[in-house]
């Protein structure tokens, strides 16, 4: 959507044009999942309280292009966005993020950042994954901010089973490596995540369920309706 008022001034728009673009698309991973690596550096910020991080606005994405180039130069495909002095994990690239781990109490838990303070995009796929996981009633599901320190400890203690992004195009995108810049030492630390090897494979199961719903192979109450 763009404003179309015939003016050069900066103000709210009274006229706008909404574009809807469609195009045919096949499977995002036709030959299987391809895990990605992430650059985590808290000096880069995608969104902040009081801003527009929870909306699909161009101003959220333009500043990330140069940071994406930095990530590429360091051998990473995406950026793991951190926020605040405790380095809250917020999103991965333009996707919501999920962590499946055994928490410090020994419980299997699927954790994703909350929508409470305007930092996180309220993704449709994010909501769908949460709904599906809750319907299984097999593990704990928590909406809160994990911190980079929690993730580091979990990886070192081999409690982190899977990390993956979630978005409309790919449904899920596995993460197998994080390159983290420690702000105290100013050194990079590499963390490997067994997303592709872990059992149970919650990520694959979530992906299969959503795709089967999309293709009409299984029915899920309230998710599909006949329009013509």
C-alpha positions in Angstrom: 0.0 0.0 0.0 1.3 3.4 -1.0 0.0 6.9 -0.4 -1.1 8.6 -3.7 -1.9 12.2 -2.5 -0.5 14.7 -5.1 1.8 16.4 -2.7 5.5 16.6 -1.9 4.9 17.3 1.8 5.4 14.7 4.6 2.0 14.0 6.1 -0.7 11.3 6.6 -2.3 10.1 3.4 -5.9 10.6 2.5 -5.6 8.5 -0.7 -3.8 5.2 -1.2 -3.4 2.4 -3.6 -3.4 -1.2 -2.5 -1.4 -3.6 -4.7 -2.1 -7.4 -4.5 0.5 -9.4 -6.5 0.0 -13.1 -7.1 2.1 -15.6 -8.9 2.5 -19.4 -9.2 5.0 -21.0 -6.8 6.2 -24.5 -6.2 7.6 -26.1 -3.1 10.2 -23.9 -1.4 12.4 -26.9 -0.6 11.8 -29.3 -3.5 14.8 -31.4 -2.7 14.7 -31.2 1.1 15.5 -28.7 3.8 18.6 -26.6 3.5 19.7 -25.3 6.8 21.0 -21.7 7.2 23.6 -20.0 9.3 22.9 -16.8 11.3 25.0 -13.8 12.3 24.1 -12.6 15.8 25.5 -9.2 16.7 23.5 -7.1 19.2 24.9 -3.8 17.8 22.4 -4.3 14.9 18.8 -3.7 15.8 15.7 -4.5 13.7 12.9 -3.1 15.9 12.4 -1.4 19.3 9.4 -0.7 21.6 7.3 2.2 20.4 8.3 1.6 16.8 6.7 -0.3 13.9 8.5 -3.6 14.2 5.2 -5.5 14.3 4.1 -4.2 10.9 5.1 -5.0 7.3 6.5 -1.6 6.5 9.4 -0.7 4.2 11.2 1.1 6.9 11.7 -2.2 8.8 13.5 -3.8 5.8 15.6 -1.1 4.1 18.0 -0.8 7.0 18.6 -4.5 7.1 20.0 -4.8 3.6 23.5 -3.6 4.4 23.5 -5.7 7.6 22.6 -8.7 5.4 25.7 -8.0 3.3 27.8 -8.1 6.4 26.3 -11.4 7.4 27.1 -12.8 3.9 30.7 -11.6 4.1 31.0 -13.7 7.3 29.6 -16.8 5.7 26.0 -16.4 7.1 22.8 -16.4 5.1 20.6 -14.4 7.6 20.7 -12.3 10.7 19.6 -13.3 14.2 18.1 -10.1 15.6 19.0 -9.4 19.2 17.6 -6.6 21.3 18.6 -4.7 24.5 21.5 -5.3 26.9 20.4 -8.8 27.8 20.3 -9.7 24.1 16.8 -10.9 23.7 16.3 -13.1 20.7 13.6 -11.5 18.5 13.5 -12.7 14.9 15.6 -14.4 12.2 15.9 -12.5 9.0 12.3 -11.5 8.1 10.9 -14.6 9.9 9.6 -15.4 13.3 11.9 -17.8 15.3 11.2 -21.0 17.2 13.5 -22.9 19.6 12.8 -26.5 20.5 14.8 -27.5 23.5 14.9 -29.2 26.9 14.7 -26.4 29.4 16.6 -26.2 32.7 13.8 -28.1 34.4 14.2 -31.0 31.9 10.9 -30.3 30.1 10.7 -30.4 26.3 9.6 -26.9 25.3 8.9 -25.0 22.1 9.6 -21.3 22.7 9.0 -18.2 20.5 9.1 -14.5 21.3 5.8 -12.9 22.3 3.7 -10.3 20.5 3.2 -8.1 23.6 5.4 -5.1 23.0 5.4 -4.4 19.2 8.8 -5.9 18.4 7.6 -9.1 16.7 5.6 -9.5 13.5 2.4 -11.4 14.2 3.0 -13.9 11.5 0.2 -16.2 10.2 2.6 -19.1 10.0 3.8 -18.4 13.5 0.2 -18.6 14.8 -0.4 -21.7 12.8 2.6 -23.5 14.2 1.6 -22.6 17.7 -2.0 -23.9 17.1 -0.8 -27.2 15.7 1.7 -27.8 18.5 -0.9 -27.0 21.1 -3.3 -29.5 19.5 -0.7 -32.3 20.0 -0.4 -31.5 23.7 3.0 -33.3 23.8 5.4 -30.6 25.1 5.4 -27.2 26.7 4.8 -24.2 24.5 6.0 -20.8 25.7 5.7 -17.3 24.3 8.6 -15.3 25.8 11.9 -13.8 24.9 14.8 -16.3 25.1 18.1 -14.5 25.5 21.3 -15.2 23.7 22.9 -16.3 26.9 20.2 -18.9 27.5 20.7 -20.2 24.0 24.4 -20.4 24.4 24.1 -22.3 27.6 21.5 -24.6 26.1 23.7 -25.4 23.1 26.8 -26.0 25.3 24.7 -28.3 27.5 23.3 -30.1 24.5 19.7 -29.2 25.4 18.9 -27.3 22.2 17.3 -29.7 19.8 16.1 -27.5 16.9 16.1 -23.9 15.9 14.1 -22.7 12.9 12.5 -19.7 11.3 8.9 -19.5 10.3 7.3 -17.6 7.4 4.8 -17.6 4.7 7.1 -18.6 1.8 9.1 -21.4 3.4 6.8 -22.4 6.2 9.9 -23.4 8.3 13.6 -22.8 7.7 16.1 -24.8 9.7 19.1 -23.2 11.4 22.3 -25.2 12.0 24.9 -22.6 12.9 25.1 -19.3 14.7 28.0 -16.9 14.5 27.8 -14.8 17.6 29.8 -11.6 18.3 30.5 -11.5 22.0 30.1 -7.8 23.0 32.4 -8.3 26.0 35.4 -9.9 24.2 34.6 -8.5 20.7 35.3 -12.0 19.4 33.2 -14.2 17.3 31.9 -17.5 18.7 30.5 -20.3 16.6 27.6 -22.5 17.8 26.4 -25.6 15.9 22.8 -26.7 16.3 21.7 -30.3 15.5 18.4 -29.1 13.9 18.7 -31.6 11.0 19.7 -34.6 13.2 17.5 -34.2 16.3 14.8 -36.6 17.2 11.9 -36.1 17.6 11.9 -33.9 14.5 9.3 -31.4 15.6 10.2 -29.0 12.8 9.5 -31.6 10.0 6.3 -32.7 11.6 5.0 -29.1 11.8 6.0 -28.5 8.2 4.3 -31.6 7.0 1.1 -30.8 8.9 0.8 -27.3 7.5 1.6 -28.3 3.9 -0.9 -31.2 4.1 -3.6 -28.7 5.2 -2.6 -26.3 2.4 -2.9 -29.1 -0.2 -6.1 -30.4 1.2 -4.7 -33.8 2.3 -6.0 -33.4 5.8 -8.8 -31.2 7.2 -8.3 -28.8 10.1 -11.4 -27.1 11.6 -11.6 -23.4 10.8 -8.6 -23.3 8.5 -10.1 -23.7 5.1 -13.4 -22.7 3.5 -14.9 -23.0 0.0 -15.1 -19.6 -1.8 -16.4 -20.7 -5.1 
